[in-house]
């Protein structure tokens, strides 16, 4: 599937691909490296083609950080949904923002 996508996108050169470090992905990258070399599509001879699991590690860090705040995030989502519908609640909310002199350009665009 990756090979088909890269082929259909008609990319001229590929510097890197970032995937999870699962063994099957490592095998896929090895296969792609050979294929892309034969197509003469690899930048820097493919030396940086596989960036081992940096996105996966970043995702784990973000998830761990948000675990502590999931209740707060859920409550904020509920409040936002409540304020946004019906339109009369949003109008009341905007009046409160103005009354409290809260600076927010995004709310009034």
Secondary structure, 3 states (H helix, E strand, C coil): CHHHHHHHCCCCCECCEEECCCHHHHHHHHHHHHHHHHCCCEHHHHCCCEEECHHHHHHHHHHHHHHCCHHHHHHHHHHHHHHHCCHHHHHHHHHHHHHCCCCCCHHHC
